[in-house]
Amino acid sequence: MKKVLLALVITTMLSGCVYRSTAHAGKDFDETKSSQIVSGKTTEADMLRLLGEPIKKDVVSDHEVKWVYEYVTSNAAVRVFSMKPKVDVTKKTLEVLMRDGVVVNHALTNPGKTQYK
């Protein structure tokens, strides 16, 4: 009887064990500052002061470059016995199109948290 009780106690304790992991990609930025970007007026220097260097610059044409600011956070949790992962992903992206050093257009995408079960 003691062995059964001991096995039940150990199983109960282990069933609550959860392995967690967090990963980050990109460079975090303050998306509220995107409201300060004015098409036709904000310059590259203004962007650098406002948000810093983007994580990537894509050459679109001889006169146009797309700056990309992006940050992704992923949190995963797995229960020991169920082995069913729960993953939450949060992603925000700001794309800024520059023509001859001045912002032509910009778009902020921040869909919030996406859950995968």
Phi, psi and omega in degrees: 000322180296323180294319179295316179297317178298316178298320179294319180294315180297316179298318180296318180294317182289331182294340178272353181290133180229131174266131182238149178213141177232136178228147178233144176222146181087202182228125182294146178216158181274101184294341179294337179287347179296338178290345179273354179278126181241118178300136180083355184231316183290131182259173176302317180298320177298317180297319179296320177292322185286311187234353183083191180292138174287165178281342179205148175233121179253125177283122181265318178204187180301330185247354186238139177225136177258123176265136181236124172250129184210143177215131181232133174237134180231126177243127180237144176220137179226127175281144186304310187271332182280327182058019176267115180283148171239122184235129174247128180237129176240128183224137173225139183223136173237120177250130183234122178264122179253138172234118181052040174085006180234141180295129177259320183202156176208153180215130177254128176241121179215080184286358181087209186267133175249130181253136176240131180236000000 
